[in-house]
């Protein structure tokens, strides 16, 4: 099983939310989704937790891209632009610092027009356990 299959199948919440990892390479990962009416908050725009879930799956991809099981320990998100039904969102996570225990990455979530929807920074804890 590839890392992409492991994360796409293993993260049931993300999968049920319509989020899928589409690319993973060492130090980089991309997750994508299309906003539907099921993703909206009371104000009629994509709920923040959905955007976080999209970015979090990209974070999981990049942080685990070295073959060691990693879990987020800190993430900061800034919401910059609303996402609406029909918008196709892309979260690109890039590793900035590949520390053997506490790696750090940055994520940009953009829509189909290239508008920056939100930006995140994240740190993870990398265990000694190899990914199955």
For each residue, the residues with C-beta under 8 A, 3 or more apart:
1: 5 6 9 132
2: 5 6
3: 6 7 24 61 64 65 67 131
4: 7 8 21 23 24 61
5: 1 2 8 9
6: 1 2 3 9 10 131 132
7: 3 4 10 11 21 24 57 60 61 64
8: 4 5 11 14 15 20 21
9: 1 5 6 15
10: 6 7
11: 7 8 14 15 19 57 60
12: 15 16
13: 16 17 53
14: 8 11 17 19 20 31 53 54 56 57
15: 8 9 11 12 18 19 20
16: 12 13
17: 13 14 33 39 50 53 54
18: 15 33 34 36 39
19: 11 14 15 31 32 33 53 54 57
20: 8 14 15 31 32 33 57
21: 4 7 8 24 29 30 31 57 58 60 61
22: 30 31 32
23: 4 28 29 30
24: 3 4 7 21 28 29 30 61 62 65
25: 28 29 65
26: 65 66
27: 62 65 94 95 98
28: 23 24 25 62 65 92 93 94 95
29: 21 23 24 25 58 59 60 61 62 65 92 93
30: 21 22 23 24 58 61 90 91 92 93
31: 14 19 20 21 22 54 55 57 58 61 90 91 93
32: 19 20 22 54 88 89 90 91
33: 17 18 19 20 50 54 88 89
34: 18 86 87 88 89
35: 39 40 46 50 83 84 85 86 87 88 89
36: 18 39 85
37: 40 85
38:
39: 17 18 35 36 46 47 50 83 85
40: 35 37 43 44 45 46 47 85
41: 44 45 46 47 48
42:
43: 40
44: 40 41 84
45: 40 41 82 83 84
46: 35 39 40 41 50 51 82 83 84 87 89
47: 39 40 41 50 51
48: 41 51 52 77 79
49: 52 53
50: 17 33 35 39 46 47 53 54
51: 46 47 48 54 55 77 79 83 89 109 117 118
52: 48 49 55 56 75 77 120
53: 13 14 17 19 49 50 56 57
54: 14 17 19 31 32 33 50 51 57 58 89 91 109
55: 31 51 52 58 59 75 77 91 93 107 109 118 120
56: 14 52 53 59 60 72 75
57: 7 11 14 19 20 21 31 53 54 60 61 91
58: 21 29 30 31 54 55 61 62 91 92 93 107
59: 29 55 56 62 63 72 75 93 105 107 120 122 124
60: 7 11 21 29 56 57 63 64 70 72
61: 3 4 7 21 24 29 30 31 57 58 64 65 93
62: 24 27 28 29 58 59 65 93 94 95 105
63: 59 60 70 72 95 103 105 122 124 126
64: 3 7 60 61 67 68 69 70 131
65: 3 24 25 26 27 28 29 61 62 95
66: 26 98 126
67: 3 64 130 131
68: 64 126 127 128 129 130 131
69: 64 126 127 129 130 131
70: 60 63 64 103 124 125 126 127
71: 124 125 127
72: 56 59 60 63 75 122 123 124
73: 102 123 124 125
74: 122 123
75: 52 55 56 59 72 120 121 122 123
76: 120 121 122
77: 48 51 52 55 118 119 120
78: 118 119 120
79: 48 51 117 118
80: 116 117 118 119
81: 111 115 116 117 118
82: 45 46 117
83: 35 39 45 46 51 87 89 111 117
84: 35 44 45 46 87
85: 35 36 37 39 40
86: 34 35
87: 34 35 46 83 84 111 112
88: 32 33 34 35 111 112
89: 32 33 34 35 46 51 54 83 109 110 111 117
90: 30 31 32 109 110 111
91: 30 31 32 54 55 57 58 107 108 109
92: 28 29 30 58 107 108 110
93: 28 29 30 31 55 58 59 61 62 105 106 107 122
94: 27 28 62 105 106 107
95: 27 28 62 63 65 98 103 104 105
96: 104 105 106
97: 103 104
98: 27 66 95 103
99: 102 103 104 126
100: 126
101: 125 126
102: 73 99 123 124 125 126
103: 63 70 95 97 98 99 123 124 126
104: 95 96 97 99 121 122 123
105: 59 62 63 93 94 95 96 121 122 124
106: 93 94 96 119 120 121 122
107: 55 58 59 91 92 93 94 119 120 121 122
108: 91 92 116 119
109: 51 54 55 89 90 91 116 117 118 119 120
110: 89 90 92 114 115 116 117
111: 81 83 87 88 89 90 114 115 117
112: 87 88
113:
114: 110 111
115: 81 110 111
116: 80 81 108 109 110 119
117: 51 79 80 81 82 83 89 109 110 111
118: 51 55 77 78 79 80 81 109
119: 77 78 80 106 107 108 109 116
120: 52 55 59 75 76 77 78 106 107 109
121: 75 76 104 105 106 107
122: 59 63 72 74 75 76 93 104 105 106 107
123: 72 73 74 75 102 103 104
124: 59 63 70 71 72 73 102 103 105
125: 70 71 73 101 102
126: 63 66 68 69 70 99 100 101 102 103
127: 68 69 70 71
128: 68
129: 68 69
130: 67 68 69
131: 3 6 64 67 68 69
132: 1 6
